[in-house]
Amino acid sequence: MKNILIQFTQNGMGRGSEELGVVLATNYLNLLSQEDDLPRFIAFYNGGVKLVCSKSPVIDILKALEAKGVNLVACKTCLNHFGILDKMQVGIAGTMMDIIDLQKKADKVISL
């Protein structure tokens, strides 16, 4: 595993259409899961926490990544803000300090 942190800061990828953003995130994560070199961490905050919750189209992909050793951390404050902490299906709910620690330790941070 590479010491890389990928951050999802919204429900999907890119600006503009959220619907298209979710399609792009699904494609991205699916392709990423097929790689040999995976990131060590994926963090989710703000609207990105919706990706780790029930009804997210990427739950199965995220579960597969987690099974391969990728650590998934979702911002607990964000989950509470959206009222979806109880809908979390994968990863762990962490604090903003946990995310800051991941950012400090990573050799590379990729924000999507």
N, C-alpha and C positions, 0 to 999 in steps of 0.2 A: 504494500500500500504506500502511496505517496502521501507525504505530510501536507495535504491540501485540504482547505476548508472551502466548501461551496455554500453560499448563502442564498436562500430564497427569501426575498423581502416582500414579495407579493404573491397573490394566488395566480401563479403562472410565470411567464417570462415576457419581458419587453413591455413597452408602453403602448397604450391604445386599447384595443379590444381584449377584454379579460377572457372571453371565450377562446379567441385565438391564442392568447397567452397560455391557457391551460393545455391546449393542443400541443403547443411548442414545448412546454415543460414535460408533457407525457412523452413526446418523441425524444427529447434530450435525455431524460432519465432512463428510458428504455435502451437507447444506444449506449449510455454510460454503463448500464448494468451488464452489457455484453463485453466490456473492456476487461483486459487482464489487470491493468493498473488502475485501481480505484482510489478515490479520495479517502482520507482517513475519517473525515467528518462532513456532515451536511447539517447546517443550521437553518432554522426557519423562524422568522419573526415578522411582525406586522401581519399583513394579509397572507404571507407565506405559510403561516401555521395551518391554514385551511387545507393545505396539501396533505397533512398527516392525519386528518380526521375522516370519519365515516363519510361516505358519498364522494370522496375524492377519487378521481380516475387513476391516480398513481399509487394508491395504497399497496397493491400487489407488487409493483415494481420496488417501492420503498422497502417492503418486507423482504424481498429478495436481496436488495442491497444490504440491509441490516444482517441478514443471514450470512452474507459474505464478509461480514466484519466491519462494515461502514457504520460509524456511530451517528445516530440521528438525534438532534437536540432541538426541541421547539420551545420558544419563549413562553413561560407560564403566564406572565403578565398579559401577553397578547392573547393566549388561549382564553384567559379569564375575561379580557375585554370583549371578545366576540361571543362569550358564553358557550364555548365549545370544549372546555377542558375535559368534560366527561365523554366527548366524542372522539378523543384521540385514539388512534388505532395502531400507531407504530412509533418507535422512538421513546425518548424520555422528555418530560417537561423540566426544563432547566431555567435558571435565572439569567438575567442579563450579564451578571458577573461570569457565569459559565461561558457565555458566548464571547465575552471579552477575553477570557483565558484561552479559548480556542483560537481566536484571532491572533493573540500574542504568540502562541506556540506554533502556528502554521507557517510553513515556508512560503506558502502562496495562498491568497484569499481571492476567490472568484465570486463576485456578486451578480446574481441574475435577477 
